[in-house]
Amino acid sequence: MSEQDKIIVGITQGDHNGIGPEVIMKALADPLITELCTAVIFSSQKVLHAWRKVLGEEEINPHVVREWNQINGKKVNLFNCFDEEVNVQPGNTDGAAGAFALRALDAAIDAVKAGHIHTIVTAPLDKHTVAIGSPGFKGHTEYLQEKDGASGSLMILMQDNLRVGLVTGHMPLKDVANAVTKERIIAKAQMLHKSLIADFGIRKPRIAVLGLNPHAGDNGELGKEEQNVISPAIEQLRQENIWAFGPYPADGFFGSGNWKNFDGILAMYHDQGLAPFKALSFSGGVNFTAGLSFVRTSPDHGTAYDIAGKNTADAGSLRQAIYSAIDIYRKRNEWAEIASNPLPFQPRQKEHRERY
């Protein structure tokens, strides 16, 4: 692949006291990454230097980019987001680390919106440390949607053919039932349907919709949301020519392997979707945010303060997040080209045969 054809992937440092810098350095030490894409780390020289000392690693010595025309397609690049002194203390939580993580994220968003990079891969941050300096910060997904000006977004956890979207995200369990409305289910299912087509190249996706209650309400004995909310939403989706099925009891759906029969799964709340997903694909799962104007992926793990700095973090999920960002970006561009130049409809001509 020529350097001009490479996709430019921006990778944000996340919380510099978590495992983000460690898994970034490990992932980018793989020469296959630099063959497939041009990587730009959004961090600082001081953060990476400190982590090289922690890990005893000197393999990653990135090319520093100060102007966007200076990107080196043959090396790992670093966009220096800040020059202040940084106190890297793996495993510790503090507001300064959250502030630096947000500055790196903002720089990457600005870059992708301006067309300097093609995709964003975000290393994990701690929303609580970010919120110290930025009250109201709820997490990557919500922040990216707001900064992008998108009307909505959908968290999709993915690995191979397993793709799980969430109707509700980061909210207390006691609030979930009221948040699961017919309108919200339809909006999230429409977003999942559109993403499966445009971002994954599945022309007629099949979507499984999970129930909210145990045994999907057991015919109203354990709750009526399935009868009054979820089933009517599925019926309307079917009328819109979206192949939605369910509602399915979550335990039996995953336990029986029925999930393999669908292209996408819509879970009602965070742990209903993520607990089985991580049990099935813990080391290589990827978090993808559908609904944005740009492609954003991340590993499916957090800051992992308990192992930060011990050189034991597995870079597999971040590596897969980079691969997924590349694949989705290409699929999205392919679909945009197809959608802009559709083949004209040609009615079938009746065959005329001569009689003898």
C-alpha positions in Angstrom: 0.0 0.0 0.0 1.4 3.4 -0.9 1.9 6.1 1.7 -0.7 8.3 0.0 -3.4 5.5 0.2 -2.9 4.8 3.9 -5.7 5.8 6.3 -4.5 8.2 9.0 -5.7 6.9 12.4 -5.5 9.3 15.4 -5.1 7.6 18.8 -5.8 9.5 22.0 -3.7 8.8 25.0 -6.6 8.5 27.5 -5.7 8.8 31.2 -1.9 8.8 31.4 -2.1 7.1 34.8 -4.1 4.2 33.4 -3.0 1.5 30.8 -3.7 3.7 27.8 -0.1 4.8 27.0 1.1 1.2 27.7 -1.3 -0.5 25.3 -0.7 2.2 22.7 3.0 1.6 22.8 2.6 -2.1 22.6 0.1 -2.0 19.8 2.2 0.3 17.7 5.3 -1.7 18.2 3.7 -4.2 15.8 5.0 -3.4 12.3 1.8 -4.6 10.7 0.0 -1.6 12.1 2.4 0.9 10.4 2.0 -1.1 7.1 -1.8 -0.8 7.2 -2.2 2.8 8.4 -0.4 5.9 9.5 -0.8 6.3 13.2 -0.8 9.6 15.0 -0.7 9.6 18.8 -2.5 12.5 20.5 -0.4 13.0 23.7 2.8 14.7 24.6 6.5 13.8 24.4 6.8 14.0 28.2 4.0 11.5 28.7 5.5 9.0 26.3 9.0 9.5 27.7 7.8 8.8 31.2 6.1 5.7 30.1 9.1 4.4 28.2 11.0 4.7 31.5 8.2 2.8 33.3 8.1 0.0 30.8 11.8 0.0 29.9 10.7 0.4 26.3 12.6 2.4 23.7 11.0 0.9 20.6 8.5 3.6 20.1 10.2 6.9 19.2 7.6 8.7 17.3 8.0 11.5 14.7 6.7 14.7 16.3 4.1 16.5 14.2 3.6 20.3 14.8 2.0 21.1 11.5 -0.3 18.7 9.7 1.8 18.6 6.5 4.6 17.0 8.6 3.0 13.6 9.0 5.4 10.8 8.2 3.6 7.9 6.6 6.5 5.5 7.3 6.6 6.1 11.1 4.5 6.4 14.1 3.6 10.1 14.6 3.0 12.1 17.7 0.9 15.2 17.8 2.1 17.1 20.8 -1.1 18.3 22.5 0.5 20.0 25.5 4.0 21.0 26.7 3.4 21.2 30.5 5.2 19.0 33.0 3.2 15.8 33.5 3.3 13.8 36.7 2.9 10.2 35.5 2.0 8.0 38.4 0.6 4.7 37.1 -2.4 3.5 39.1 -3.2 6.9 40.7 -6.2 9.0 40.0 -6.1 12.8 39.8 -7.8 15.6 38.1 -4.7 16.7 36.2 -4.7 13.3 34.3 -8.3 13.8 33.4 -7.7 17.3 32.1 -4.8 16.2 29.9 -6.9 13.3 28.6 -9.6 15.7 27.6 -7.2 18.0 25.8 -5.9 15.1 23.8 -9.4 14.1 22.9 -10.4 17.6 21.9 -7.3 17.9 19.7 -8.2 14.6 17.9 -11.8 15.7 17.4 -10.6 19.0 15.9 -8.2 17.1 13.6 -10.7 14.6 12.3 -13.4 17.3 11.8 -10.8 19.3 9.8 -9.8 16.3 7.7 -6.3 16.0 8.9 -6.9 12.5 10.1 -9.5 9.9 9.0 -10.5 8.1 12.2 -10.2 8.3 16.0 -9.3 5.5 18.3 -9.6 6.5 21.9 -7.6 4.9 24.7 -9.6 4.7 28.0 -10.1 7.6 30.3 -11.7 7.9 33.7 -14.9 10.1 33.5 -14.7 10.9 37.2 -11.2 12.5 36.9 -12.2 14.3 33.7 -15.4 15.6 35.5 -13.2 17.3 38.2 -12.2 19.9 35.7 -15.1 19.5 33.3 -18.3 19.1 35.4 -21.0 17.2 33.6 -18.7 15.0 31.6 -20.5 11.6 31.3 -18.1 9.7 29.0 -16.6 9.4 25.6 -19.8 8.5 23.7 -21.9 11.4 25.0 -19.0 13.9 24.7 -18.2 12.9 21.1 -21.9 13.2 20.1 -22.0 16.7 21.6 -18.8 17.9 20.0 -19.8 16.4 16.6 -23.2 18.0 16.7 -24.8 14.7 16.0 -28.5 14.2 16.6 -27.9 10.8 18.2 -25.4 8.1 18.7 -25.3 4.4 19.5 -22.7 2.4 21.4 -22.0 -0.8 19.6 -19.7 -3.5 21.1 -18.3 -5.7 18.4 -16.1 -8.6 17.7 -16.3 -10.5 14.4 -20.0 -11.1 13.8 -21.1 -10.3 17.3 -22.4 -6.7 17.5 -24.4 -5.4 20.5 -26.0 -2.0 20.6 -27.6 -0.4 23.6 -30.9 1.4 24.0 -29.8 3.0 27.2 -26.2 3.7 28.3 -24.6 5.0 31.4 -27.6 5.4 33.7 -28.7 3.9 37.1 -30.6 0.7 36.7 -33.6 2.2 38.6 -34.0 4.7 35.7 -33.8 2.2 32.9 -37.5 1.1 32.7 -38.7 4.7 32.3 -36.0 5.4 29.7 -37.0 2.3 27.5 -39.7 3.9 25.4 -41.1 2.9 22.0 -39.6 6.0 20.4 -36.2 5.4 21.9 -36.1 1.7 20.8 -37.1 2.7 17.3 -34.5 5.4 17.0 -31.7 3.1 18.3 -32.8 0.3 16.0 -32.9 2.6 13.0 -29.4 3.7 13.9 -28.1 0.2 14.2 -29.8 -0.8 11.0 -28.2 2.1 9.1 -24.8 1.3 10.6 -24.9 -2.4 9.8 -25.5 -1.4 6.1 -23.2 1.6 5.7 -20.4 0.7 8.2 -20.3 -3.1 7.9 -21.6 -3.8 4.4 -24.6 -5.9 5.4 -27.3 -5.1 2.8 -30.3 -6.7 4.6 -29.3 -7.0 8.3 -31.2 -9.1 10.8 -31.6 -7.4 14.2 -32.5 -9.2 17.5 -34.2 -7.1 20.1 -33.9 -8.2 23.7 -36.6 -8.0 26.4 -36.3 -5.8 29.5 -37.5 -8.2 32.1 -36.5 -11.8 33.1 -38.0 -14.3 30.6 -39.0 -11.3 28.4 -41.8 -10.5 30.9 -43.2 -14.1 30.9 -46.4 -13.0 29.2 -46.8 -10.0 31.5 -46.3 -11.9 34.8 -42.9 -10.3 35.3 -43.5 -6.9 33.7 -45.5 -5.5 30.8 -42.8 -3.5 29.0 -42.4 -6.3 26.4 -46.1 -6.2 25.6 -46.7 -2.5 25.8 -43.5 -1.0 24.6 -40.9 -3.3 23.0 -43.2 -5.5 20.8 -45.1 -2.4 19.3 -41.7 -0.9 18.5 -40.6 -4.1 16.7 -43.8 -4.1 14.8 -43.3 -0.6 13.6 -39.7 -1.4 12.6 -41.0 -4.3 10.5 -43.4 -1.9 8.8 -40.4 0.2 7.9 -38.8 -2.8 6.2 -36.3 -3.3 9.0 -35.9 -6.9 9.9 -36.3 -6.7 13.7 -37.1 -9.8 15.8 -38.0 -10.4 19.4 -38.2 -9.6 22.2 -35.9 -12.4 23.3 -35.0 -13.3 26.9 -31.4 -12.2 27.3 -30.2 -15.3 29.2 -31.5 -17.9 26.8 -30.7 -15.8 23.8 -26.9 -15.8 24.5 -26.8 -19.1 26.3 -28.3 -21.0 23.4 -26.1 -19.4 20.8 -29.1 -17.8 19.1 -27.1 -14.6 18.8 -25.1 -16.2 15.9 -28.2 -16.0 13.7 -28.3 -12.2 13.8 -26.2 -9.4 12.4 -26.9 -7.0 15.3 -28.4 -7.2 18.8 -30.2 -4.4 20.6 -30.0 -4.7 24.4 -32.2 -2.6 26.6 -29.5 -1.5 29.1 -25.7 -1.4 29.7 -25.0 -4.6 31.6 -27.6 -6.7 29.8 -25.5 -6.2 26.6 -22.0 -5.8 27.9 -21.9 -8.7 30.4 -22.5 -11.4 27.9 -20.5 -9.6 25.3 -17.4 -9.4 27.4 -17.8 -13.0 28.5 -17.8 -14.0 24.9 -15.0 -11.7 23.7 -13.1 -10.2 26.5 -9.6 -9.8 25.0 -10.5 -8.6 21.5 -13.7 -6.6 21.8 -14.1 -3.1 20.3 -16.4 -0.2 21.2 -17.7 1.6 18.1 -19.8 4.8 18.2 -22.4 4.8 15.4 -24.2 7.9 14.4 -21.2 10.3 14.2 -19.9 12.0 11.1 -16.5 10.3 11.6 -15.4 6.8 12.7 -14.5 6.4 16.3 -13.5 3.1 18.0 -12.0 2.2 21.3 -10.9 -0.9 23.3 -13.7 -2.5 25.3 -11.8 -2.1 28.6 -11.2 0.7 31.1 -8.2 2.4 32.6 -7.3 -0.7 34.6 -5.5 1.3 37.3 -4.8 -1.9 39.2 -2.3 -3.2 36.6 -1.1 0.1 35.2 2.7 0.3 35.1 3.2 -3.4 35.7 3.8 -4.1 32.0 1.1 -6.8 32.0 -1.6 -5.0 30.0 -2.9 -6.8 26.9 -2.9 -4.6 23.8 -5.1 -6.9 21.8 -8.3 -4.9 22.2 -6.6 -1.6 21.2 -5.0 -3.3 18.2 -8.3 -4.6 17.1 -9.9 -1.2 17.6 -7.3 0.2 15.1 -8.1 -2.6 12.6 -11.8 -2.0 13.0 -11.5 1.7 12.5 -9.7 1.1 9.2 -12.3 -1.5 8.1 -15.3 0.7 9.0 -13.8 3.8 7.4 -13.4 1.8 4.1 -16.9 0.3 4.3 -18.4 3.7 4.9 -16.7 5.2 1.9 -17.7 2.3 -0.3 -21.3 2.7 0.8 -21.2 6.4 0.2 -20.0 5.8 -3.3 -22.7 3.2 -4.0 -25.5 5.4 -2.5 -24.5 8.4 -4.5 -24.4 6.5 -7.8 -27.0 3.8 -7.5 -27.6 1.5 -10.5 -30.8 2.6 -12.3 -33.8 0.3 -12.1 -34.1 -1.9 -15.1 -37.5 -3.6 -15.5 -37.2 -7.2 -16.7 -38.0 -7.5 -20.4 -40.4 -10.3 -21.4 -38.8 -12.9 -23.6 -40.3 -13.3 -27.0 -39.8 -16.6 -28.7 -40.6 -17.4 -32.3 -43.1 -20.1 -32.9 -42.3 -22.8 -35.4 
